[in-house]
Amino acid sequence: MMIRMNNVAGYLLILLYLPIVSFTSCKKSSSPTIVPLFDSVPLVKPVLPMINEISGIADSKVNAGYLWGEEDSGNPPAIYLIDHNGSVFKSIYLKGAVNRDWEDMTLAGSDIYIADIGDNNQVYSDYTIYSFPEPAKSIDTISNLNTIRFTYEDGSHDAEALIVDPVTKDIYLFTKRDNASKIYTLTFPYSFTGVNTARQVGALPYGGVVSASISADGKEILIKTYPAILHYTR
């Protein structure tokens, strides 16, 4: 199950199997085709109590039947544990973290990654990704965080999507505001004490990427823009 939500207030849209545009590779394709891999109707649940703006979600491995959610800028540095039916079970505080502009999250292996990568005006000099082992639902505070600070090799970017390769642990970031969304990577092992450099490794034939997700085996990738969800096979 690949699940992600971006900038949706108050509702979970769970992408179990949706009709999407499919490509056979990450190269530009002139003739995308609709493939019958996904159900035609998404599962939509209201989130109660209301969460103002969820900017990323990830399906829990430790807590079966639950999702993790995070909020956008201006909200506390916390993650929410949400039942698949939309009921908010609890929030868990991330001690020492700052929510400048959290825009995406993912679960890779046994670790959660929180991406503080939003930059609407493209003015920040550095960005942060927090990682930590996925907690059980009995936990109230995350005290031990890994902080991955980084800069882009060519200056500031606004990004709202990341994936973590489950095999290599390399982090991939997708920019939003470029006409052709750029793809940057932070190669594992990354430093938790110094500042890492994100290097461009490719670009997509479209812009406006607002979310991304990768399958547990690393073989399938979903890229979400405002009008579409695109499916790639590696």
Secondary structure, 3 states (H helix, E strand, C coil): CCCCCCCECCEEEECCCCCCEEECCCCCCCCCEECCCCCCCCEEEECECCCCCEEEEEECCCCCCEEEEEECCCCCCEEEEEECCCEEEEEEEECCCCCCCEEEEEEECCEEEEEECCCCCCCCCCEEEEEEECCCCCCCEECCCEEEEEEECCCCCCEEEEEECCCCCCEEEEECCCCCCEEEEECCCCCCCCEEEEEEEEECCCCCCCEEEECCCCCEEEEECCCCEEEEEC
